[in-house]
C-alpha cells in the first residue's frame, strides 16, 4: 500500500488521481481516499482526509471513528479511518 509522504510537505496534486475532492472552501479541503492510500501517521488505509493551512480548525462534531493527525510546515492533515 502506498503511504502518503509528508517529508517534503503535502500537495493534493501529488495524489490527485487517488483522492476525490469533496469540499473546498479556499481555506479547508475534504477528500475521499479512492485508492487505499496509507496514512502518513500509522500506515493504515483511511477513508477521509481533511487538510487546512489555517492555524486553527473547528468541527461541529468529533469523528465517530479513529483518526490520525499529521503536520507539515504549512498544513495540518486529519485522517479519518
Residue, then its C-alpha position, 0 to 999 in steps of 0.5 A: x500500500x502506498x503511504x502518503x509522504x509528508x517529508x517534503x510537505x503535502x500537495x493534493x496534486x501529488x495524489x490527485x488521481x487517488x483522492x476525490x475532492x469533496x469540499x473546498x472552501x479556499x481555506x479547508x479541503x475534504x477528500x475521499x481516499x479512492x485508492x487505499x492510500x496509507x496514512x502518513x501517521x500509522x500506515x493504515x488505509x483511511x477513508x477521509x482526509x481533511x487538510x487546512x493551512x489555517x492555524x486553527x480548525x473547528x468541527x461541529x462534531x468529533x469523528x465517530x471513528x479513529x483518526x490520525x493527525x499529521x503536520x507539515x510546515x504549512x498544513x495540518x492533515x486529519x485522517x479519518x479511518 
